[in-house]
Amino acid sequence: MAKIEKSKLTKKSKLDDILPLERENYIILGVGLLVIILGYIALSGNQVEGFSQLTLAPILLVLGYCVIIPVGIMYRKKEKIKDQPVEPIQQ
């Protein structure tokens, strides 16, 4: 019986296979998508050599594509370890 219970703990559930990302991941991906959309809006201004077209838009697009979206994909919550005893601070 103990072997069966142990094997149940090591198996992944079907939900983990279907949805590997959690709620926080989708929030970060949404923020990244919003930053990318703001970058394209800044890029579509009327001026040819304005601040938003030459400076702001590329910064927003690189930030969205190269920083926020990858962080949203790779982010994992840190799990707290409850089994380890807390050691007192020695002075």
PyMOL commands that place a pseudoatom at each C-alpha (Angstrom):
pseudoatom trace, name=CA, resn=MET, resi=1, chain=A, elem=C, hetatm=0, pos=[0.000, 0.000, 0.000]
pseudoatom trace, name=CA, resn=ALA, resi=2, chain=A, elem=C, hetatm=0, pos=[2.788, 2.440, 0.824]
pseudoatom trace, name=CA, resn=LYS, resi=3, chain=A, elem=C, hetatm=0, pos=[4.321, 1.936, -2.594]
pseudoatom trace, name=CA, resn=ILE, resi=4, chain=A, elem=C, hetatm=0, pos=[1.091, 2.864, -4.330]
pseudoatom trace, name=CA, resn=GLU, resi=5, chain=A, elem=C, hetatm=0, pos=[0.687, 6.065, -2.300]
pseudoatom trace, name=CA, resn=LYS, resi=6, chain=A, elem=C, hetatm=0, pos=[4.291, 7.034, -2.983]
pseudoatom trace, name=CA, resn=SER, resi=7, chain=A, elem=C, hetatm=0, pos=[3.890, 6.591, -6.726]
pseudoatom trace, name=CA, resn=LYS, resi=8, chain=A, elem=C, hetatm=0, pos=[0.751, 8.758, -6.703]
pseudoatom trace, name=CA, resn=LEU, resi=9, chain=A, elem=C, hetatm=0, pos=[2.739, 11.647, -5.250]
pseudoatom trace, name=CA, resn=THR, resi=10, chain=A, elem=C, hetatm=0, pos=[5.406, 11.491, -7.946]
pseudoatom trace, name=CA, resn=LYS, resi=11, chain=A, elem=C, hetatm=0, pos=[2.990, 11.365, -10.887]
pseudoatom trace, name=CA, resn=LYS, resi=12, chain=A, elem=C, hetatm=0, pos=[2.033, 14.597, -12.607]
pseudoatom trace, name=CA, resn=SER, resi=13, chain=A, elem=C, hetatm=0, pos=[-1.620, 15.334, -12.911]
pseudoatom trace, name=CA, resn=LYS, resi=14, chain=A, elem=C, hetatm=0, pos=[-3.293, 15.811, -16.279]
pseudoatom trace, name=CA, resn=LEU, resi=15, chain=A, elem=C, hetatm=0, pos=[-3.964, 19.438, -15.389]
pseudoatom trace, name=CA, resn=ASP, resi=16, chain=A, elem=C, hetatm=0, pos=[-0.204, 20.109, -15.143]
pseudoatom trace, name=CA, resn=ASP, resi=17, chain=A, elem=C, hetatm=0, pos=[0.263, 18.704, -18.634]
pseudoatom trace, name=CA, resn=ILE, resi=18, chain=A, elem=C, hetatm=0, pos=[-2.542, 20.789, -20.102]
pseudoatom trace, name=CA, resn=LEU, resi=19, chain=A, elem=C, hetatm=0, pos=[-1.902, 24.108, -18.325]
pseudoatom trace, name=CA, resn=PRO, resi=20, chain=A, elem=C, hetatm=0, pos=[1.777, 24.486, -17.421]
pseudoatom trace, name=CA, resn=LEU, resi=21, chain=A, elem=C, hetatm=0, pos=[1.386, 28.234, -16.801]
pseudoatom trace, name=CA, resn=GLU, resi=22, chain=A, elem=C, hetatm=0, pos=[-0.303, 29.687, -13.739]
pseudoatom trace, name=CA, resn=ARG, resi=23, chain=A, elem=C, hetatm=0, pos=[-2.376, 32.820, -13.183]
pseudoatom trace, name=CA, resn=GLU, resi=24, chain=A, elem=C, hetatm=0, pos=[0.691, 34.990, -12.493]
pseudoatom trace, name=CA, resn=ASN, resi=25, chain=A, elem=C, hetatm=0, pos=[2.244, 33.892, -15.794]
pseudoatom trace, name=CA, resn=TYR, resi=26, chain=A, elem=C, hetatm=0, pos=[-0.820, 35.005, -17.735]
pseudoatom trace, name=CA, resn=ILE, resi=27, chain=A, elem=C, hetatm=0, pos=[-0.838, 38.364, -15.937]
pseudoatom trace, name=CA, resn=ILE, resi=28, chain=A, elem=C, hetatm=0, pos=[2.823, 38.968, -16.833]
pseudoatom trace, name=CA, resn=LEU, resi=29, chain=A, elem=C, hetatm=0, pos=[2.168, 37.909, -20.448]
pseudoatom trace, name=CA, resn=GLY, resi=30, chain=A, elem=C, hetatm=0, pos=[-0.786, 40.319, -20.577]
pseudoatom trace, name=CA, resn=VAL, resi=31, chain=A, elem=C, hetatm=0, pos=[1.403, 43.167, -19.333]
pseudoatom trace, name=CA, resn=GLY, resi=32, chain=A, elem=C, hetatm=0, pos=[3.979, 42.280, -21.991]
pseudoatom trace, name=CA, resn=LEU, resi=33, chain=A, elem=C, hetatm=0, pos=[1.319, 42.316, -24.692]
pseudoatom trace, name=CA, resn=LEU, resi=34, chain=A, elem=C, hetatm=0, pos=[0.095, 45.705, -23.447]
pseudoatom trace, name=CA, resn=VAL, resi=35, chain=A, elem=C, hetatm=0, pos=[3.641, 47.124, -23.566]
pseudoatom trace, name=CA, resn=ILE, resi=36, chain=A, elem=C, hetatm=0, pos=[4.079, 45.815, -27.131]
pseudoatom trace, name=CA, resn=ILE, resi=37, chain=A, elem=C, hetatm=0, pos=[0.779, 47.387, -28.213]
pseudoatom trace, name=CA, resn=LEU, resi=38, chain=A, elem=C, hetatm=0, pos=[1.834, 50.702, -26.633]
pseudoatom trace, name=CA, resn=GLY, resi=39, chain=A, elem=C, hetatm=0, pos=[5.124, 50.452, -28.545]
pseudoatom trace, name=CA, resn=TYR, resi=40, chain=A, elem=C, hetatm=0, pos=[3.330, 50.065, -31.859]
pseudoatom trace, name=CA, resn=ILE, resi=41, chain=A, elem=C, hetatm=0, pos=[0.984, 52.935, -31.010]
pseudoatom trace, name=CA, resn=ALA, resi=42, chain=A, elem=C, hetatm=0, pos=[3.994, 55.141, -30.226]
pseudoatom trace, name=CA, resn=LEU, resi=43, chain=A, elem=C, hetatm=0, pos=[5.574, 54.057, -33.509]
pseudoatom trace, name=CA, resn=SER, resi=44, chain=A, elem=C, hetatm=0, pos=[2.578, 55.128, -35.561]
pseudoatom trace, name=CA, resn=GLY, resi=45, chain=A, elem=C, hetatm=0, pos=[2.792, 58.857, -34.870]
pseudoatom trace, name=CA, resn=ASN, resi=46, chain=A, elem=C, hetatm=0, pos=[2.532, 61.610, -37.499]
pseudoatom trace, name=CA, resn=GLN, resi=47, chain=A, elem=C, hetatm=0, pos=[6.010, 63.075, -37.018]
pseudoatom trace, name=CA, resn=VAL, resi=48, chain=A, elem=C, hetatm=0, pos=[8.908, 61.598, -38.932]
pseudoatom trace, name=CA, resn=GLU, resi=49, chain=A, elem=C, hetatm=0, pos=[11.635, 62.356, -36.398]
pseudoatom trace, name=CA, resn=GLY, resi=50, chain=A, elem=C, hetatm=0, pos=[9.820, 62.576, -33.078]
pseudoatom trace, name=CA, resn=PHE, resi=51, chain=A, elem=C, hetatm=0, pos=[10.842, 61.314, -29.646]
pseudoatom trace, name=CA, resn=SER, resi=52, chain=A, elem=C, hetatm=0, pos=[8.149, 58.660, -29.514]
pseudoatom trace, name=CA, resn=GLN, resi=53, chain=A, elem=C, hetatm=0, pos=[8.997, 57.173, -32.933]
pseudoatom trace, name=CA, resn=LEU, resi=54, chain=A, elem=C, hetatm=0, pos=[12.791, 57.132, -32.584]
pseudoatom trace, name=CA, resn=THR, resi=55, chain=A, elem=C, hetatm=0, pos=[13.266, 56.492, -28.870]
pseudoatom trace, name=CA, resn=LEU, resi=56, chain=A, elem=C, hetatm=0, pos=[10.165, 55.482, -26.932]
pseudoatom trace, name=CA, resn=ALA, resi=57, chain=A, elem=C, hetatm=0, pos=[8.699, 52.948, -29.391]
pseudoatom trace, name=CA, resn=PRO, resi=58, chain=A, elem=C, hetatm=0, pos=[11.893, 50.856, -29.814]
pseudoatom trace, name=CA, resn=ILE, resi=59, chain=A, elem=C, hetatm=0, pos=[12.455, 50.805, -26.049]
pseudoatom trace, name=CA, resn=LEU, resi=60, chain=A, elem=C, hetatm=0, pos=[8.882, 49.615, -25.413]
pseudoatom trace, name=CA, resn=LEU, resi=61, chain=A, elem=C, hetatm=0, pos=[9.052, 46.975, -28.149]
pseudoatom trace, name=CA, resn=VAL, resi=62, chain=A, elem=C, hetatm=0, pos=[12.395, 45.555, -27.009]
pseudoatom trace, name=CA, resn=LEU, resi=63, chain=A, elem=C, hetatm=0, pos=[11.219, 45.597, -23.396]
pseudoatom trace, name=CA, resn=GLY, resi=64, chain=A, elem=C, hetatm=0, pos=[8.024, 43.772, -24.314]
pseudoatom trace, name=CA, resn=TYR, resi=65, chain=A, elem=C, hetatm=0, pos=[9.473, 41.182, -26.686]
pseudoatom trace, name=CA, resn=CYS, resi=66, chain=A, elem=C, hetatm=0, pos=[12.859, 40.509, -25.038]
pseudoatom trace, name=CA, resn=VAL, resi=67, chain=A, elem=C, hetatm=0, pos=[12.187, 40.994, -21.331]
pseudoatom trace, name=CA, resn=ILE, resi=68, chain=A, elem=C, hetatm=0, pos=[8.551, 40.810, -20.223]
pseudoatom trace, name=CA, resn=ILE, resi=69, chain=A, elem=C, hetatm=0, pos=[7.280, 37.997, -22.484]
pseudoatom trace, name=CA, resn=PRO, resi=70, chain=A, elem=C, hetatm=0, pos=[10.208, 35.617, -21.658]
pseudoatom trace, name=CA, resn=VAL, resi=71, chain=A, elem=C, hetatm=0, pos=[9.854, 36.399, -17.944]
pseudoatom trace, name=CA, resn=GLY, resi=72, chain=A, elem=C, hetatm=0, pos=[6.145, 35.609, -18.212]
pseudoatom trace, name=CA, resn=ILE, resi=73, chain=A, elem=C, hetatm=0, pos=[6.909, 32.246, -19.777]
pseudoatom trace, name=CA, resn=MET, resi=74, chain=A, elem=C, hetatm=0, pos=[9.676, 31.223, -17.369]
pseudoatom trace, name=CA, resn=TYR, resi=75, chain=A, elem=C, hetatm=0, pos=[8.312, 32.625, -14.078]
pseudoatom trace, name=CA, resn=ARG, resi=76, chain=A, elem=C, hetatm=0, pos=[7.649, 30.081, -11.312]
pseudoatom trace, name=CA, resn=LYS, resi=77, chain=A, elem=C, hetatm=0, pos=[6.541, 30.660, -7.735]
pseudoatom trace, name=CA, resn=LYS, resi=78, chain=A, elem=C, hetatm=0, pos=[9.025, 29.733, -5.066]
pseudoatom trace, name=CA, resn=GLU, resi=79, chain=A, elem=C, hetatm=0, pos=[7.638, 26.957, -2.919]
pseudoatom trace, name=CA, resn=LYS, resi=80, chain=A, elem=C, hetatm=0, pos=[8.022, 27.220, 0.829]
pseudoatom trace, name=CA, resn=ILE, resi=81, chain=A, elem=C, hetatm=0, pos=[9.711, 24.291, 2.538]
pseudoatom trace, name=CA, resn=LYS, resi=82, chain=A, elem=C, hetatm=0, pos=[7.662, 23.397, 5.618]
pseudoatom trace, name=CA, resn=ASP, resi=83, chain=A, elem=C, hetatm=0, pos=[9.559, 20.321, 6.801]
pseudoatom trace, name=CA, resn=GLN, resi=84, chain=A, elem=C, hetatm=0, pos=[12.839, 22.010, 7.753]
pseudoatom trace, name=CA, resn=PRO, resi=85, chain=A, elem=C, hetatm=0, pos=[13.055, 23.240, 11.353]
pseudoatom trace, name=CA, resn=VAL, resi=86, chain=A, elem=C, hetatm=0, pos=[13.880, 26.875, 11.935]
pseudoatom trace, name=CA, resn=GLU, resi=87, chain=A, elem=C, hetatm=0, pos=[17.263, 27.353, 13.576]
pseudoatom trace, name=CA, resn=PRO, resi=88, chain=A, elem=C, hetatm=0, pos=[17.586, 30.094, 16.212]
pseudoatom trace, name=CA, resn=ILE, resi=89, chain=A, elem=C, hetatm=0, pos=[19.918, 32.985, 15.465]
pseudoatom trace, name=CA, resn=GLN, resi=90, chain=A, elem=C, hetatm=0, pos=[23.136, 32.745, 17.461]
pseudoatom trace, name=CA, resn=GLN, resi=91, chain=A, elem=C, hetatm=0, pos=[24.902, 35.922, 18.481]
for i in range(1, 91): cmd.bond("trace and resi %d" % i, "trace and resi %d" % (i + 1))
show_as sticks, trace
zoom trace
